[in-house]
Amino acid sequence: MTGREKGDDDERRRKKLEKGNEDLVLETKLEDEEEEKGLCLFTACRSGMAEVVQQQLQSTMVDLTVCNQAQQTVLHVISTPDLQEKVVQWMSRDSRPHLAPQAQLLQAAWQGDLLSLQQLIACPDKPDVNAPNGDGTTPLMLAIRDVDLFHGMGARLPWQHRPVEVTKELLGHSADVQIRDVSGCSALHYAANISCSLRDEIITVLVEALNCSG
């Protein structure tokens, strides 16, 4: 090997090492940020620790709708399809009756669970449809943000995923289309990033609401 070839080889190794270090730093930052937010559930989901995940979901402190720094929810980081299927069963409203009504509303909106949402809104002490989660994300944004995730699960969900109807229901109860979360994103921003076939219908509903509010 010539001196030049050896130099090139050393440079490639150096870059590979730097890339590995960068990935490790990013992963560490994500884990630290998750711990700061009390989201050890992320670690359990990544590691496939089903019993720990089930125990965590019994806590009133665990908010499934929040994201880590990479804009992932716990459902995004689950390591196996089998565990993902178990988690969607454990996160249904019937399985988490201990949650406060406001937390239940956030989760029902996120899941596109129209029936649960309507029941919560019909309560005498109905939750605030504009109150955000820890990320500043409102129920309206949550109904839209992860549409692709739930749409892809389809028949595996123990509830009907109806984000268009949930969006209309929230708007009908004075949900604010113009609110932005801590990342500066609005409901319309999240709708524009949908990839599945529901995108255009949801955008139309939001634009009509914006026109009416203007």
C-alpha positions as CSV (number, residue, x, y, z in Angstrom):
1,M,0.0,0.0,0.0
2,T,1.4,3.4,-1.0
3,G,1.6,6.3,1.4
4,R,-1.2,8.0,-0.3
5,E,-3.5,4.9,-0.2
6,K,-2.6,4.5,3.5
7,G,-3.5,8.1,4.1
8,D,-6.9,7.7,2.3
9,D,-7.6,4.6,4.4
10,D,-6.8,6.4,7.6
11,E,-9.1,9.2,6.6
12,R,-11.9,6.9,5.9
13,R,-11.5,5.2,9.3
14,R,-11.4,8.6,11.0
15,K,-14.6,9.7,9.3
16,K,-16.3,6.4,10.2
17,L,-15.3,6.8,13.8
18,E,-16.5,10.4,13.9
19,K,-19.8,9.3,12.4
20,G,-20.1,6.6,15.0
21,N,-19.4,9.1,17.7
22,E,-22.0,11.5,16.3
23,D,-24.6,8.8,16.3
24,L,-23.8,7.8,19.8
25,V,-24.0,11.4,21.0
26,L,-27.4,11.8,19.3
27,E,-28.7,8.6,20.8
28,T,-27.5,9.7,24.2
29,K,-29.1,13.1,23.8
30,L,-32.4,11.5,22.9
31,E,-32.3,9.2,25.9
32,D,-31.4,12.0,28.2
33,E,-34.2,14.1,26.9
34,E,-36.7,11.3,27.3
35,E,-35.6,10.7,30.9
36,E,-36.0,14.4,31.6
37,K,-39.6,14.2,30.3
38,G,-40.2,11.1,32.4
39,L,-40.5,9.0,29.4
40,C,-38.7,5.8,30.5
41,L,-41.5,4.1,28.5
42,F,-39.5,4.9,25.4
43,T,-36.6,2.8,26.6
44,A,-38.8,-0.1,27.5
45,C,-40.5,0.0,24.1
46,R,-37.1,0.0,22.3
47,S,-35.9,-2.9,24.4
48,G,-39.0,-5.0,23.9
49,M,-39.7,-5.1,27.7
50,A,-43.4,-5.9,27.5
51,E,-44.0,-6.2,31.3
52,V,-42.4,-2.9,32.0
53,V,-44.4,-1.2,29.2
54,Q,-47.6,-2.6,30.6
55,Q,-46.7,-1.4,34.1
56,Q,-45.8,2.1,32.8
57,L,-49.1,2.4,31.0
58,Q,-50.9,2.1,34.4
59,S,-49.3,5.3,35.5
60,T,-51.2,8.6,35.3
61,M,-47.9,10.3,34.6
62,V,-47.3,8.6,31.2
63,D,-48.6,10.7,28.3
64,L,-48.5,8.6,25.1
65,T,-49.0,11.6,22.9
66,V,-45.7,13.4,23.6
67,C,-42.7,13.0,21.3
68,N,-39.0,12.7,21.9
69,Q,-36.5,15.1,20.2
70,A,-36.7,13.0,17.0
71,Q,-40.5,13.7,16.9
72,Q,-41.3,10.0,17.6
73,T,-43.9,8.7,20.0
74,V,-43.6,5.4,21.9
75,L,-45.5,3.7,19.1
76,H,-42.8,4.7,16.6
77,V,-39.9,3.2,18.6
78,I,-41.4,-0.1,19.5
79,S,-39.0,-2.9,18.6
80,T,-41.4,-5.6,17.4
81,P,-44.8,-5.8,15.7
82,D,-45.9,-8.2,18.4
83,L,-45.2,-5.6,21.1
84,Q,-46.8,-2.8,19.1
85,E,-50.0,-4.9,18.8
86,K,-50.0,-5.4,22.6
87,V,-49.4,-1.7,23.3
88,V,-52.4,-0.6,21.2
89,Q,-54.5,-3.0,23.2
90,W,-53.2,-1.7,26.5
91,M,-53.6,2.0,25.5
92,S,-57.3,1.8,24.7
93,R,-59.6,4.0,26.9
94,D,-61.0,1.0,28.7
95,S,-57.5,-0.1,29.7
96,R,-56.6,3.4,31.1
97,P,-59.6,4.6,33.0
98,H,-57.4,6.1,35.7
99,L,-56.4,9.0,33.4
100,A,-57.9,12.4,34.1
101,P,-60.5,13.5,31.5
102,Q,-58.1,16.0,29.9
103,A,-55.5,13.3,29.4
104,Q,-58.1,11.0,28.0
105,L,-59.3,13.7,25.5
106,L,-55.7,14.2,24.3
107,Q,-55.2,10.5,23.8
108,A,-58.6,9.9,22.2
109,A,-58.0,12.7,19.7
110,W,-54.5,11.4,18.9
111,Q,-55.9,7.9,18.3
112,G,-58.7,9.2,16.1
113,D,-61.2,7.5,18.5
114,L,-64.4,9.4,17.7
115,L,-66.6,7.5,20.1
116,S,-64.4,8.1,23.1
117,L,-63.9,11.7,22.1
118,Q,-67.7,12.3,21.9
119,Q,-68.3,10.7,25.3
120,L,-65.6,12.9,26.9
121,I,-66.9,16.1,25.3
122,A,-70.5,15.2,26.4
123,C,-69.4,15.1,30.1
124,P,-70.7,17.9,32.4
125,D,-67.1,18.8,33.3
126,K,-66.0,18.4,29.7
127,P,-62.2,18.8,29.0
128,D,-60.8,21.9,27.3
129,V,-60.5,21.1,23.5
130,N,-57.7,23.6,23.2
131,A,-55.6,22.5,26.2
132,P,-52.3,21.1,25.0
133,N,-50.1,18.2,26.1
134,G,-46.5,18.7,27.4
135,D,-45.3,19.5,23.9
136,G,-47.8,22.3,23.4
137,T,-49.8,20.1,21.0
138,T,-53.5,20.5,21.1
139,P,-56.1,17.8,20.6
140,L,-56.8,19.1,17.1
141,M,-53.1,18.8,16.2
142,L,-52.9,15.3,17.7
143,A,-55.8,14.1,15.7
144,I,-53.8,14.9,12.6
145,R,-50.1,14.6,13.5
146,D,-49.8,10.8,13.4
147,V,-52.6,9.9,10.9
148,D,-50.1,7.9,8.8
149,L,-49.0,5.8,11.8
150,F,-52.5,4.7,12.8
151,H,-53.8,4.5,9.2
152,G,-51.0,2.0,8.6
153,M,-52.1,-0.2,11.5
154,G,-55.6,-0.5,10.1
155,A,-57.5,-3.5,11.3
156,R,-55.0,-4.2,14.1
157,L,-56.4,-1.3,16.1
158,P,-59.1,-2.1,18.7
159,W,-60.9,1.1,17.9
160,Q,-62.1,2.7,14.7
161,H,-59.5,5.2,13.4
162,R,-61.6,8.2,12.2
163,P,-59.3,11.3,12.2
164,V,-61.5,13.2,9.7
165,E,-64.5,12.9,11.9
166,V,-62.5,13.6,15.1
167,T,-61.1,16.8,13.4
168,K,-64.7,17.9,12.5
169,E,-65.9,17.1,16.0
170,L,-63.2,19.2,17.7
171,L,-63.8,22.1,15.3
172,G,-67.5,21.9,16.1
173,H,-66.6,22.5,19.7
174,S,-64.4,25.6,19.0
175,A,-61.0,24.0,18.6
176,D,-58.6,26.7,17.5
177,V,-57.0,26.0,14.1
178,Q,-54.4,28.7,14.4
179,I,-52.7,27.6,17.7
180,R,-49.0,26.5,17.2
181,D,-47.1,24.0,19.3
182,V,-43.6,24.5,20.8
183,S,-42.1,23.6,17.4
184,G,-44.1,26.4,15.7
185,C,-46.3,23.9,13.9
186,S,-50.1,24.3,13.5
187,A,-52.8,21.7,12.7
188,L,-52.5,22.7,9.0
189,H,-48.8,22.1,9.0
190,Y,-49.3,18.6,10.3
191,A,-52.0,17.9,7.8
192,A,-49.7,19.0,4.9
193,N,-47.2,16.3,6.0
194,I,-49.7,13.4,5.8
195,S,-48.8,10.8,3.2
196,C,-51.9,8.6,3.2
197,S,-55.2,9.2,1.3
198,L,-56.8,11.2,4.1
199,R,-54.5,14.2,3.5
200,D,-56.7,16.2,1.1
201,E,-59.9,15.7,3.0
202,I,-58.3,16.8,6.3
203,I,-56.7,19.9,4.7
204,T,-60.1,20.8,3.1
205,V,-61.8,20.6,6.6
206,L,-59.1,22.8,8.2
207,V,-59.0,25.4,5.4
208,E,-62.8,25.7,5.6
209,A,-62.5,26.3,9.3
210,L,-59.8,28.9,8.8
211,N,-62.0,30.7,6.3
212,C,-64.9,30.7,8.7
213,S,-62.8,32.0,11.6
214,G,-61.3,34.8,9.4
